[in-house]
Amino acid sequence: MNEQNKNQNQNHEETPKTFQGGRASRPSSWKKLLSKRWAYPAAYIAAAAIILTLVWVYQDASQKSFKPDPASPSVQSTSAVNTDVNGQQPESVEVVAQSENIAWPVADAGAVQVVKPFFDENATADEQAAAMVEYDKTFTANTGIDLSRADDQAFEVRAALSGKVSRVEQHPLVGSVVEITHDNNLKTVYQSLSDLKVKEGDQVKQNDVIASAGRNELEKDLKTHLHFEVYQDDKPVNPAGLLPKK
């Protein structure tokens, strides 16, 4: 009996107890592994590597599966803009509008001639004399050029530049007058007109017909003609130096 009690006591002493009074089980191999100092840092690094790999795979798959809509303004490329639905290149559109060069104020420059030139202070005495306008025994310097046909026939008068009609009036000496204002503080003036086609406030394009050549009282010796003036910053400029050569 004593021997049996002794064995029981020995077995009881060999079994450890927990702090709550229950029996504690022996530590497993997993707990032994976590008890190492390097276990938790290694686990964090492995988890981070797995997460980064999954993110990279997801992003790569998303980029390959995404196809931009060509109709979307935010993703249109240069080739999509410049190519029509038939795969052909349409006419190019100028991004920046080109400045116009002044044109002859007639349909056919070869059909008219300068019958009275612009008065140039640097010209010879003979050239200056030819550029004087005589009216009522008074001589005035010509501030433009006068154009007419050799057969004295009327011809269309056209806008030398695009712009806005800033003045239309009937003058007792120079006849019907049309003034067009352009960019860069430039103006063109057309006198001795008939059959006006425009009114004040109209927007005209270069080569638009604005009237026909007519006659006036100031230069009645020129018969049917167009008096054409150009002003830069409200100062007269010789139109002959601006017009293209015939």
Disulfide bonds with the S-S distance in Angstrom:
none
